[in-house]
Amino acid sequence: MTGIFAALVMACFAQKPHKVVFYNLENLFDTINDPETNDDEFTPEGPKKWNATKYEKKQKNLEKVFTDIMLIGKGEKVTVDDYPVVIGVSEIENRAVLEDLVAQPKLAPARYRICHYDSPDRRGVDCSFLYRADAFELEGSAAIPFKMAELPELRTRDVVTMWGKIDGEPFYFMVAHWPSRLGGQQASAPRREHAAKIMRHAADSVRRLNPDVKVVMMGDFNDDATDATVMEVLGGCGDIKKIPEGGYFNPYVALLKAGYGTLGYRDYWNLFDNIVVSENLATGSTGELKLQKVDKKFYGYIFNRPYLMQQEGQYKNYPLRTFVGNNFQSGFSDHLPVMILIGK
């Protein structure tokens, strides 16, 4: 009996932490013209001459990124536990492009399932989740629409939510792509403040019903981790030791202050891609699962490899995107992926 108990204890300590990832896939469109949305530029007849060859190249590029993320922290051999348990994505046109993505040969072993809702965005882009059903027990999902009384005609991405259990503990995930800075950062800020309020209200409501629920809010917020929309409205505290009761922790504040970013603009790094977690997940105050440091210094991780970066020209050292204007770059995305680890 003692030997069996010891083996169980060793197995528990040997369990790999769960990876949770967010990635803005930058215009993952199919090649079919949708008459209900403004997707004409991503068609064979459009200015970008978007065709099957370019689409397949984009899919293979994304497969490489997620495969390499899988290899972070792997043991002697790769197992299904090395694949991220949850992946939030933005800028995808529909469910079909995700079905093509999860069917890529190197991703297929994870048997990812899709949580997707069509949003009212004028370009037809949505936010969605991929999740491993062997590790995340889905109990439900919903899309929270963006409705702003001051801008009734604004059509933008929904906040996609899903909830269930990881290792028997309750989780509530949200993924969003907040309104852009079109028109200037300050002029457009009220739209992102409203998006932050939508997410914060949903998170607080869920936690009032069940204080044990561990909340993960992720997305392209179109604001930096240190902007008021993220730190004050959403409540993403940057110091894990100073999270207020019932509050939230954003590990990407420390990364931004250290000079890291996920996208570049005019010789300046921004960190718009965030993963914000509830206090009980950050500190482990309920249950056994808690946030783990990805390295010795940071709780958040920005996945960056040389092949993801432009190596020459005007945009040297910026993320290697799919297009510059209408010129196909054979790239990946204009954003870098972000990741957290959750373990015991």
RARAUR-V110019 format. One record per residue. N is the residue number from 1. PSI is psi as a letter, one per 40 degrees, with the letter a starting at -180 (none if undefined). OMEGA is omega in whole degrees, -180 to 180 (999 if undefined). NEAR is the number of other ideal C-beta (glycine too) atoms within 12 Angstrom. Layout:
n=N psi=PSI omega=OMEGA near=NEAR
n=N psi=PSI omega=OMEGA near=NEAR
This chain:
n=1 psi=d omega=180 near=7
n=2 psi=d omega=180 near=8
n=3 psi=d omega=178 near=9
n=4 psi=d omega=-180 near=10
n=5 psi=d omega=180 near=11
n=6 psi=d omega=179 near=12
n=7 psi=d omega=179 near=13
n=8 psi=d omega=179 near=14
n=9 psi=d omega=179 near=14
n=10 psi=d omega=179 near=12
n=11 psi=d omega=180 near=13
n=12 psi=d omega=-179 near=15
n=13 psi=d omega=-178 near=13
n=14 psi=e omega=-177 near=16
n=15 psi=h omega=-180 near=23
n=16 psi=i omega=176 near=28
n=17 psi=i omega=179 near=31
n=18 psi=h omega=176 near=38
n=19 psi=h omega=174 near=42
n=20 psi=h omega=-170 near=48
n=21 psi=i omega=166 near=46
n=22 psi=i omega=180 near=49
n=23 psi=h omega=170 near=47
n=24 psi=h omega=-173 near=45
n=25 psi=e omega=177 near=45
n=26 psi=g omega=171 near=37
n=27 psi=f omega=173 near=36
n=28 psi=g omega=-180 near=41
n=29 psi=i omega=167 near=38
n=30 psi=a omega=-177 near=32
n=31 psi=e omega=-175 near=30
n=32 psi=h omega=179 near=24
n=33 psi=h omega=176 near=20
n=34 psi=h omega=-177 near=23
n=35 psi=e omega=-178 near=10
n=36 psi=e omega=-177 near=18
n=37 psi=i omega=179 near=25
n=38 psi=g omega=-178 near=19
n=39 psi=e omega=-172 near=31
n=40 psi=d omega=-178 near=23
n=41 psi=d omega=178 near=24
n=42 psi=f omega=174 near=38
n=43 psi=i omega=180 near=26
n=44 psi=d omega=-178 near=21
n=45 psi=e omega=-176 near=15
n=46 psi=i omega=-176 near=21
n=47 psi=d omega=179 near=15
n=48 psi=e omega=-180 near=26
n=49 psi=f omega=-177 near=20
n=50 psi=h omega=-174 near=32
n=51 psi=a omega=-176 near=20
n=52 psi=d omega=-179 near=16
n=53 psi=d omega=180 near=15
n=54 psi=d omega=179 near=30
n=55 psi=d omega=-180 near=30
n=56 psi=d omega=176 near=22
n=57 psi=d omega=178 near=22
n=58 psi=d omega=180 near=41
n=59 psi=d omega=-180 near=34
n=60 psi=d omega=177 near=24
n=61 psi=d omega=-179 near=33
n=62 psi=d omega=175 near=41
n=63 psi=d omega=-180 near=28
n=64 psi=d omega=-179 near=29
n=65 psi=d omega=-177 near=41
n=66 psi=d omega=176 near=39
n=67 psi=d omega=-180 near=27
n=68 psi=d omega=173 near=31
n=69 psi=d omega=178 near=38
n=70 psi=d omega=-175 near=32
n=71 psi=e omega=178 near=21
n=72 psi=h omega=176 near=29
n=73 psi=e omega=-179 near=25
n=74 psi=i omega=176 near=19
n=75 psi=a omega=-179 near=13
n=76 psi=d omega=176 near=7
n=77 psi=i omega=-178 near=9
n=78 psi=h omega=173 near=19
n=79 psi=i omega=-179 near=20
n=80 psi=d omega=180 near=23
n=81 psi=e omega=177 near=25
n=82 psi=d omega=179 near=30
n=83 psi=i omega=175 near=38
n=84 psi=h omega=180 near=47
n=85 psi=d omega=178 near=42
n=86 psi=h omega=175 near=45
n=87 psi=h omega=172 near=49
n=88 psi=h omega=-179 near=47
n=89 psi=i omega=173 near=48
n=90 psi=i omega=-178 near=46
n=91 psi=f omega=171 near=42
n=92 psi=i omega=-173 near=48
n=93 psi=d omega=-174 near=42
n=94 psi=i omega=-180 near=31
n=95 psi=d omega=-175 near=26
n=96 psi=d omega=-179 near=25
n=97 psi=d omega=176 near=37
n=98 psi=d omega=176 near=36
n=99 psi=d omega=176 near=23
n=100 psi=d omega=-178 near=30
n=101 psi=d omega=-176 near=40
n=102 psi=e omega=178 near=36
n=103 psi=e omega=178 near=23
n=104 psi=i omega=-171 near=26
n=105 psi=d omega=-177 near=15
n=106 psi=e omega=176 near=25
n=107 psi=d omega=-176 near=32
n=108 psi=d omega=-179 near=18
n=109 psi=d omega=180 near=22
n=110 psi=e omega=179 near=36
n=111 psi=f omega=-178 near=18
n=112 psi=h omega=170 near=38
n=113 psi=i omega=-171 near=27
n=114 psi=h omega=171 near=33
n=115 psi=h omega=-173 near=37
n=116 psi=i omega=173 near=33
n=117 psi=h omega=174 near=27
n=118 psi=h omega=-180 near=24
n=119 psi=i omega=-180 near=33
n=120 psi=e omega=-179 near=22
n=121 psi=h omega=-175 near=32
n=122 psi=d omega=178 near=19
n=123 psi=e omega=178 near=28
n=124 psi=e omega=-179 near=34
n=125 psi=i omega=-174 near=37
n=126 psi=i omega=166 near=40
n=127 psi=i omega=-177 near=49
n=128 psi=i omega=173 near=49
n=129 psi=i omega=162 near=48
n=130 psi=h omega=-180 near=45
n=131 psi=i omega=177 near=42
n=132 psi=h omega=-177 near=34
n=133 psi=d omega=178 near=25
n=134 psi=e omega=-176 near=20
n=135 psi=d omega=178 near=36
n=136 psi=h omega=-179 near=39
n=137 psi=g omega=-177 near=22
n=138 psi=h omega=177 near=28
n=139 psi=d omega=179 near=21
n=140 psi=i omega=179 near=17
n=141 psi=i omega=179 near=27
n=142 psi=i omega=173 near=21
n=143 psi=h omega=177 near=28
n=144 psi=h omega=-177 near=32
n=145 psi=i omega=174 near=24
n=146 psi=h omega=177 near=32
n=147 psi=h omega=-177 near=20
n=148 psi=h omega=-174 near=22
n=149 psi=d omega=-178 near=10
n=150 psi=d omega=-178 near=11
n=151 psi=g omega=-175 near=17
n=152 psi=e omega=-179 near=10
n=153 psi=e omega=-178 near=11
n=154 psi=h omega=178 near=26
n=155 psi=h omega=-178 near=24
n=156 psi=a omega=-172 near=36
n=157 psi=i omega=171 near=41
n=158 psi=i omega=166 near=35
n=159 psi=h omega=-180 near=44
n=160 psi=h omega=-179 near=43
n=161 psi=i omega=171 near=39
n=162 psi=i omega=-177 near=41
n=163 psi=i omega=-178 near=34
n=164 psi=a omega=-175 near=30
n=165 psi=i omega=170 near=27
n=166 psi=h omega=-177 near=39
n=167 psi=f omega=177 near=26
n=168 psi=e omega=-179 near=16
n=169 psi=i omega=-176 near=30
n=170 psi=h omega=179 near=31
n=171 psi=i omega=176 near=43
n=172 psi=h omega=-177 near=44
n=173 psi=i omega=174 near=51
n=174 psi=h omega=174 near=50
n=175 psi=h omega=-174 near=52
n=176 psi=i omega=172 near=54
n=177 psi=g omega=-174 near=44
n=178 psi=i omega=178 near=46
n=179 psi=i omega=-174 near=36
n=180 psi=i omega=177 near=29
n=181 psi=e omega=179 near=25
n=182 psi=h omega=-177 near=15
n=183 psi=e omega=179 near=15
n=184 psi=i omega=-176 near=11
n=185 psi=d omega=-176 near=23
n=186 psi=d omega=-178 near=15
n=187 psi=d omega=-177 near=13
n=188 psi=e omega=-175 near=25
n=189 psi=d omega=-179 near=27
n=190 psi=d omega=179 near=26
n=191 psi=d omega=180 near=35
n=192 psi=d omega=174 near=40
n=193 psi=d omega=180 near=30
n=194 psi=d omega=178 near=30
n=195 psi=d omega=178 near=43
n=196 psi=d omega=179 near=39
n=197 psi=d omega=179 near=26
n=198 psi=d omega=-179 near=35
n=199 psi=d omega=-179 near=44
n=200 psi=d omega=180 near=33
n=201 psi=d omega=180 near=22
n=202 psi=d omega=-179 near=34
n=203 psi=d omega=-180 near=42
n=204 psi=d omega=-179 near=26
n=205 psi=d omega=180 near=20
n=206 psi=d omega=-177 near=32
n=207 psi=d omega=174 near=31
n=208 psi=d omega=179 near=15
n=209 psi=d omega=180 near=15
n=210 psi=g omega=-178 near=23
n=211 psi=e omega=-180 near=19
n=212 psi=e omega=-179 near=25
n=213 psi=h omega=177 near=35
n=214 psi=h omega=-172 near=44
n=215 psi=h omega=175 near=45
n=216 psi=h omega=178 near=52
n=217 psi=h omega=-176 near=48
n=218 psi=i omega=174 near=51
n=219 psi=i omega=171 near=51
n=220 psi=h omega=-175 near=43
n=221 psi=e omega=-178 near=52
n=222 psi=e omega=172 near=38
n=223 psi=i omega=180 near=40
n=224 psi=i omega=-179 near=35
n=225 psi=d omega=-179 near=40
n=226 psi=e omega=179 near=27
n=227 psi=i omega=-175 near=32
n=228 psi=d omega=180 near=21
n=229 psi=d omega=-177 near=39
n=230 psi=d omega=-175 near=43
n=231 psi=d omega=-173 near=32
n=232 psi=d omega=-176 near=23
n=233 psi=d omega=178 near=29
n=234 psi=d omega=177 near=47
n=235 psi=f omega=-176 near=34
n=236 psi=g omega=178 near=47
n=237 psi=h omega=-177 near=32
n=238 psi=e omega=-178 near=35
n=239 psi=h omega=-176 near=21
n=240 psi=d omega=180 near=29
n=241 psi=e omega=-176 near=14
n=242 psi=f omega=179 near=17
n=243 psi=h omega=179 near=28
n=244 psi=i omega=179 near=19
n=245 psi=h omega=-178 near=15
n=246 psi=e omega=-175 near=22
n=247 psi=a omega=-174 near=32
n=248 psi=i omega=-177 near=45
n=249 psi=h omega=177 near=43
n=250 psi=h omega=-179 near=49
n=251 psi=e omega=-176 near=45
n=252 psi=e omega=173 near=46
n=253 psi=d omega=-180 near=33
n=254 psi=d omega=180 near=30
n=255 psi=d omega=179 near=35
n=256 psi=d omega=-180 near=34
n=257 psi=d omega=178 near=22
n=258 psi=e omega=176 near=20
n=259 psi=e omega=-179 near=12
n=260 psi=i omega=178 near=29
n=261 psi=i omega=180 near=31
n=262 psi=e omega=175 near=40
n=263 psi=i omega=-178 near=37
n=264 psi=i omega=179 near=27
n=265 psi=h omega=177 near=21
n=266 psi=f omega=176 near=10
n=267 psi=f omega=-178 near=12
n=268 psi=h omega=178 near=14
n=269 psi=h omega=172 near=27
n=270 psi=i omega=175 near=36
n=271 psi=g omega=-178 near=39
n=272 psi=e omega=-173 near=42
n=273 psi=h omega=-171 near=53
n=274 psi=i omega=169 near=53
n=275 psi=h omega=-176 near=54
n=276 psi=h omega=-175 near=49
n=277 psi=i omega=179 near=45
n=278 psi=i omega=-177 near=49
n=279 psi=d omega=-176 near=35
n=280 psi=d omega=174 near=35
n=281 psi=d omega=-180 near=44
n=282 psi=d omega=-173 near=38
n=283 psi=e omega=-177 near=27
n=284 psi=f omega=-177 near=23
n=285 psi=e omega=172 near=23
n=286 psi=i omega=179 near=22
n=287 psi=a omega=-177 near=25
n=288 psi=d omega=-178 near=19
n=289 psi=h omega=179 near=37
n=290 psi=i omega=179 near=30
n=291 psi=h omega=179 near=38
n=292 psi=i omega=173 near=31
n=293 psi=h omega=179 near=21
n=294 psi=d omega=171 near=30
n=295 psi=a omega=-176 near=19
n=296 psi=e omega=-171 near=7
n=297 psi=d omega=-170 near=14
n=298 psi=i omega=173 near=28
n=299 psi=e omega=176 near=38
n=300 psi=i omega=-177 near=44
n=301 psi=h omega=173 near=35
n=302 psi=h omega=-178 near=40
n=303 psi=h omega=-178 near=36
n=304 psi=h omega=177 near=31
n=305 psi=i omega=-179 near=20
n=306 psi=d omega=-178 near=13
n=307 psi=e omega=178 near=18
n=308 psi=e omega=-174 near=33
n=309 psi=i omega=174 near=25
n=310 psi=h omega=-174 near=24
n=311 psi=e omega=-178 near=15
n=312 psi=i omega=175 near=11
n=313 psi=a omega=-174 near=14
n=314 psi=d omega=-176 near=14
n=315 psi=f omega=178 near=24
n=316 psi=h omega=179 near=14
n=317 psi=e omega=169 near=20
n=318 psi=i omega=176 near=32
n=319 psi=h omega=-178 near=41
n=320 psi=h omega=-173 near=35
n=321 psi=i omega=-178 near=32
n=322 psi=d omega=180 near=35
n=323 psi=i omega=161 near=28
n=324 psi=h omega=-169 near=20
n=325 psi=b omega=177 near=13
n=326 psi=e omega=-180 near=15
n=327 psi=h omega=-178 near=17
n=328 psi=h omega=-177 near=24
n=329 psi=e omega=-176 near=30
n=330 psi=f omega=-173 near=20
n=331 psi=a omega=-171 near=33
n=332 psi=c omega=-179 near=39
n=333 psi=i omega=174 near=40
n=334 psi=e omega=176 near=33
n=335 psi=i omega=171 near=42
n=336 psi=i omega=178 near=42
n=337 psi=i omega=175 near=42
n=338 psi=i omega=-174 near=50
n=339 psi=i omega=167 near=45
n=340 psi=i omega=175 near=48
n=341 psi=h omega=178 near=36
n=342 psi=h omega=-178 near=41
n=343 psi=a omega=180 near=30
n=344 psi=none omega=999 near=23
